[in-house]
């Protein structure tokens, strides 16, 4: 059995391949009465779509989403929502030379080992093109969140490209949408632009990245202990994104270098609710939200499709060298930002609905 669905109460199933006629998502569990039209979803797909600038793949896809079911007179009906995005700029001939060759760093070899057959046209189901479906599902989740918890804001941005990091003292959320990299540090964005131009044109190489996604305004008390932890599902959501190799919540791996005094977020009583001196926990304690910002980071590996030759083998086991032609992202982390936002939205909505079903929104009183 192949697992192509994600979520508990709010659940989506993605379908389609990189070079097939279309791809999309079936969204189930969205509450009824949520205002929804294709333009609300399209705004997020436009952030992820290819060909937006010189720093991403030049494949030209409009990524226009069509809502085929689950919406009547501009509102969700509570029935499954079918979303479809047609592929219009496939160039399958670019992949003819690798039909019998495994590309290093790609899922070609593992797909063949598992299924005995693979779609070599752009990776088929393993292509990052699949993430367009997730972003569409995330667009539905965002609209539902506005009805269930209207104070929630979700924002993603790149904090690192290769070894080049942002200056945390210069972080400005306004800058995120002002450059090609979803970078909150304007100076870093300029440096990244020059670096990526050299990497793409002169070095024929690619580079990895780190993306941070923050959810503000999430109420305290969503998530559950042990197997229903909010951070467990967030980690699974981000880890399921193509090319992701590491996920952190809050302080993450850096917490191992802290002492207990440094790591503990001290608690004080504020005017209306508890407040914290810091947020090393990333907004989650014991799997349950604290009411602080929920902070997730994930690391994306360098794009494996590069023009530099790499050693590999053919289907018959003979050695070869692979140069991957076609149109590819020199830093796939750029377009992973809206994907991370979408997955955050889907998990937050799912847990809001789970909490509503279990507790009805009742909370233990403090103060």
Legacy VTK file of the C-alpha trace (Angstrom):
# vtk DataFile Version 3.0
C-alpha trace
ASCII
DATASET POLYDATA
POINTS 367 float
0.000 0.000 0.000
1.298 3.457 -0.893
0.413 6.173 1.600
-0.633 9.353 -0.210
-2.850 10.911 2.471
-1.985 13.179 5.397
-3.948 14.383 8.420
-6.559 13.187 10.906
-9.848 15.134 10.819
-8.638 17.542 8.139
-7.135 15.139 5.639
-5.864 15.496 2.100
-4.765 12.982 -0.518
-2.487 14.125 -3.330
-2.371 12.502 -6.766
-0.619 12.917 -10.108
2.909 13.002 -11.528
5.354 15.631 -12.724
4.793 14.944 -16.432
1.273 13.530 -16.334
-1.739 15.457 -17.640
-2.622 16.878 -14.219
-2.100 16.630 -10.495
-4.117 17.685 -7.504
-5.537 16.986 -4.072
-8.711 15.597 -2.560
-9.416 17.426 0.692
-11.715 15.781 3.222
-12.876 17.036 6.606
-13.033 20.750 5.851
-15.821 22.322 7.948
-18.908 23.469 6.028
-19.661 27.140 5.510
-16.084 28.266 4.833
-15.999 30.916 2.079
-13.868 29.454 -0.714
-13.163 30.191 -4.359
-10.241 29.329 -6.586
-8.610 32.786 -6.282
-8.161 32.247 -2.528
-6.092 29.137 -3.244
-4.385 30.570 -6.323
-2.595 33.313 -4.368
-0.550 30.650 -2.536
0.112 28.565 -5.650
1.451 31.701 -7.345
4.145 31.914 -4.658
5.284 28.336 -5.356
4.859 28.046 -9.110
7.926 27.604 -11.338
9.360 30.224 -13.671
8.718 33.189 -11.372
12.287 34.498 -11.556
15.794 33.618 -12.734
16.605 31.883 -9.440
14.069 29.086 -9.908
13.393 26.490 -12.595
12.321 27.993 -15.918
9.557 25.453 -16.461
6.506 27.605 -17.233
3.409 26.408 -15.419
0.457 28.663 -14.601
-0.537 26.221 -11.834
-4.149 27.289 -12.212
-6.296 25.425 -9.715
-9.833 24.254 -10.433
-12.300 23.354 -7.688
-14.289 20.383 -8.959
-16.371 19.521 -5.895
-17.165 20.356 -2.288
-18.053 24.037 -2.848
-21.528 25.426 -3.531
-22.399 29.094 -3.963
-18.963 30.133 -2.735
-18.937 28.057 0.462
-17.618 24.650 1.436
-20.326 22.049 1.914
-18.458 19.706 4.283
-18.051 17.114 1.504
-14.734 16.233 -0.203
-13.114 19.103 -2.092
-11.457 18.022 -5.317
-8.671 20.311 -6.562
-7.024 19.906 -9.968
-3.970 21.584 -11.515
-3.196 20.815 -15.152
0.392 20.331 -16.338
0.973 22.398 -19.480
4.760 22.691 -19.982
6.129 19.153 -19.714
9.296 18.417 -21.704
9.546 14.674 -21.232
12.166 14.376 -23.983
14.667 16.003 -21.608
14.651 12.754 -19.632
14.957 10.226 -22.459
18.687 9.758 -21.851
18.141 8.651 -18.248
15.328 6.156 -18.825
17.726 3.331 -17.938
20.058 5.284 -15.635
19.764 6.135 -11.953
20.436 9.777 -11.066
22.576 10.183 -7.921
20.683 11.844 -5.099
17.292 11.114 -6.670
14.650 8.555 -5.765
15.077 6.795 -9.129
16.935 3.829 -7.667
14.724 3.324 -4.611
11.492 3.602 -6.631
12.818 0.933 -8.988
13.933 -1.273 -6.098
10.495 -1.013 -4.484
8.108 -1.102 -7.455
10.148 -2.588 -10.310
8.945 0.291 -12.484
9.413 4.051 -12.370
8.308 7.147 -14.210
11.641 8.643 -15.294
10.035 11.827 -16.675
11.109 14.326 -14.068
10.844 11.754 -11.306
7.115 11.169 -11.674
5.544 10.956 -8.227
8.843 11.689 -6.460
9.144 15.079 -8.186
8.807 18.266 -6.165
6.006 19.101 -8.596
3.804 17.074 -6.221
4.065 19.910 -3.716
1.728 22.079 -5.814
-1.052 19.773 -4.594
-0.037 20.365 -0.972
-0.049 24.128 -1.434
-3.563 23.909 -2.883
-4.705 21.873 0.138
-2.975 24.371 2.399
-4.934 27.182 0.746
-8.152 25.469 1.799
-6.777 25.021 5.334
-5.900 28.723 5.597
-9.454 29.763 4.768
-10.887 27.299 7.285
-8.486 28.576 9.960
-9.861 32.078 9.420
-13.247 30.765 10.480
-12.092 28.518 13.340
-9.273 30.689 14.772
-9.144 34.025 12.904
-6.158 35.366 14.865
-3.696 32.811 13.440
-0.954 34.041 11.080
1.430 31.704 9.240
4.653 32.926 7.658
7.638 31.097 6.185
11.043 32.388 5.131
14.556 31.233 4.315
17.136 31.677 7.053
20.106 30.058 5.331
21.360 29.237 1.830
24.366 26.951 1.886
26.681 28.442 4.506
25.199 31.941 4.123
22.846 32.878 6.978
20.571 35.799 7.732
21.373 38.307 10.465
18.668 37.678 13.076
18.933 41.282 14.274
17.783 42.448 10.816
14.749 40.171 10.455
11.804 42.076 8.984
8.690 40.155 7.945
7.888 42.928 5.444
11.036 42.035 3.484
9.983 38.415 2.936
7.862 39.147 -0.121
10.224 41.809 -1.488
12.887 39.447 -2.916
13.258 36.163 -4.807
14.267 34.171 -1.724
11.483 34.835 0.802
14.320 36.251 2.897
13.547 38.523 5.895
17.019 40.146 5.718
17.348 42.499 2.722
21.151 42.549 2.831
21.383 38.759 2.908
18.959 38.514 -0.025
21.283 40.648 -2.141
24.275 38.465 -1.275
22.320 35.291 -1.995
21.332 36.610 -5.401
24.961 37.066 -6.463
25.996 33.740 -4.979
23.235 31.753 -6.669
23.932 33.413 -10.035
27.556 32.240 -9.832
26.552 28.787 -8.657
24.058 28.329 -11.498
25.970 29.843 -14.415
29.631 29.219 -13.609
29.796 26.307 -11.181
26.903 24.275 -12.684
25.948 23.333 -9.167
23.160 23.621 -6.601
22.879 24.393 -2.899
20.723 23.516 0.106
18.776 25.782 2.442
17.038 26.123 5.794
13.451 27.356 5.986
11.685 28.573 9.107
7.898 28.598 9.426
6.152 30.479 12.225
2.503 30.293 13.294
1.419 33.253 15.447
-1.805 33.522 17.374
-2.326 29.774 17.808
-4.353 29.342 21.011
-2.883 27.453 23.939
-4.126 23.909 24.399
-4.141 22.326 20.947
-2.276 19.061 20.463
-2.319 16.038 22.748
0.155 14.020 24.843
2.209 11.056 23.661
1.038 9.983 20.173
-1.092 12.996 19.250
1.548 15.654 19.819
1.303 18.834 17.807
5.059 18.851 17.258
5.019 15.193 16.187
2.617 15.984 13.362
4.511 19.163 12.449
7.749 17.211 12.201
6.086 14.541 10.053
4.513 17.208 7.840
7.779 18.995 7.133
9.784 15.782 6.807
7.357 14.565 4.146
8.268 17.469 1.840
10.531 16.488 -1.044
14.277 16.934 -0.367
13.834 17.681 3.372
16.513 15.979 5.488
16.062 17.523 8.918
13.373 19.177 11.078
13.638 21.230 14.273
11.017 22.580 16.682
12.021 25.681 18.609
15.634 25.490 19.721
15.902 22.105 18.014
19.344 20.509 17.867
20.880 23.536 19.550
19.036 22.606 22.768
21.601 19.843 23.279
24.240 22.513 23.936
22.141 24.368 26.538
21.881 23.862 30.291
18.573 23.395 32.040
18.593 26.973 33.325
19.199 28.323 29.832
16.628 26.161 28.112
13.670 26.509 30.504
11.258 29.227 29.370
10.343 31.009 32.617
6.640 31.675 33.175
5.007 34.873 34.458
1.387 35.876 34.864
0.417 38.499 32.320
-2.686 40.713 32.286
-4.818 38.074 30.596
-2.818 34.850 30.383
0.551 33.306 31.205
3.582 34.825 29.470
7.069 33.421 28.888
10.554 34.880 29.143
11.709 33.089 25.984
10.578 30.483 23.460
13.193 27.744 23.365
10.325 25.216 23.242
9.053 26.607 19.944
5.544 27.127 21.291
4.939 23.479 22.229
5.277 21.762 25.631
4.366 18.101 26.079
2.934 18.076 22.565
0.462 20.879 23.396
0.626 24.509 22.245
1.561 27.161 24.823
0.040 30.147 23.028
3.470 31.389 21.954
4.710 31.448 18.366
5.038 27.921 16.987
8.450 27.773 15.316
9.521 24.998 12.938
12.669 24.799 10.813
13.565 22.310 8.133
16.671 21.673 6.068
16.417 21.077 2.326
19.231 19.263 0.550
20.818 20.644 -2.642
18.940 19.915 -5.855
20.266 16.610 -7.180
19.691 17.574 -10.843
22.894 19.363 -11.849
24.945 19.814 -15.012
28.130 18.564 -13.364
28.764 14.869 -14.204
28.279 12.389 -11.347
29.083 8.676 -11.309
26.204 6.190 -11.242
24.994 2.907 -12.750
22.524 1.857 -15.428
19.621 -0.540 -15.013
21.868 -3.447 -16.022
24.423 -2.504 -13.345
27.079 -1.105 -15.702
28.848 2.115 -14.659
28.079 5.473 -16.244
28.237 9.216 -15.668
25.094 11.295 -15.332
24.562 14.902 -16.366
20.951 15.893 -15.708
19.556 18.129 -18.429
16.229 19.915 -18.250
15.028 22.815 -16.126
15.797 22.625 -12.428
15.975 24.801 -9.319
19.541 25.718 -8.302
18.157 26.022 -4.760
14.958 24.062 -4.267
14.657 25.633 -0.817
13.269 28.824 -2.363
10.038 27.227 -3.543
9.894 25.051 -0.427
8.877 28.120 1.620
5.201 28.199 0.524
5.124 24.404 0.816
6.225 24.616 4.452
3.572 27.267 5.088
0.915 25.022 3.553
1.892 22.035 5.682
1.880 24.204 8.809
-1.639 25.397 7.939
-2.903 21.852 7.400
-1.505 20.624 10.740
-2.754 23.636 12.713
-6.275 23.302 11.299
-6.271 19.554 11.890
-5.367 20.026 15.555
-7.848 22.861 16.029
-10.577 20.500 14.819
-9.270 17.607 16.924
-9.287 19.806 20.019
-12.779 21.062 19.290
-13.941 17.456 19.012
-12.296 16.353 22.272
-12.636 19.339 24.617
-15.159 21.585 22.905
-12.679 24.416 23.403
-12.886 24.289 27.212
-9.642 25.304 28.983
-8.151 24.976 32.436
-8.285 28.353 34.135
-5.136 30.177 35.334
-5.284 33.315 37.421
LINES 1 368
367 0 1 2 3 4 5 6 7 8 9 10 11 12 13 14 15 16 17 18 19 20 21 22 23 24 25 26 27 28 29 30 31 32 33 34 35 36 37 38 39 40 41 42 43 44 45 46 47 48 49 50 51 52 53 54 55 56 57 58 59 60 61 62 63 64 65 66 67 68 69 70 71 72 73 74 75 76 77 78 79 80 81 82 83 84 85 86 87 88 89 90 91 92 93 94 95 96 97 98 99 100 101 102 103 104 105 106 107 108 109 110 111 112 113 114 115 116 117 118 119 120 121 122 123 124 125 126 127 128 129 130 131 132 133 134 135 136 137 138 139 140 141 142 143 144 145 146 147 148 149 150 151 152 153 154 155 156 157 158 159 160 161 162 163 164 165 166 167 168 169 170 171 172 173 174 175 176 177 178 179 180 181 182 183 184 185 186 187 188 189 190 191 192 193 194 195 196 197 198 199 200 201 202 203 204 205 206 207 208 209 210 211 212 213 214 215 216 217 218 219 220 221 222 223 224 225 226 227 228 229 230 231 232 233 234 235 236 237 238 239 240 241 242 243 244 245 246 247 248 249 250 251 252 253 254 255 256 257 258 259 260 261 262 263 264 265 266 267 268 269 270 271 272 273 274 275 276 277 278 279 280 281 282 283 284 285 286 287 288 289 290 291 292 293 294 295 296 297 298 299 300 301 302 303 304 305 306 307 308 309 310 311 312 313 314 315 316 317 318 319 320 321 322 323 324 325 326 327 328 329 330 331 332 333 334 335 336 337 338 339 340 341 342 343 344 345 346 347 348 349 350 351 352 353 354 355 356 357 358 359 360 361 362 363 364 365 366
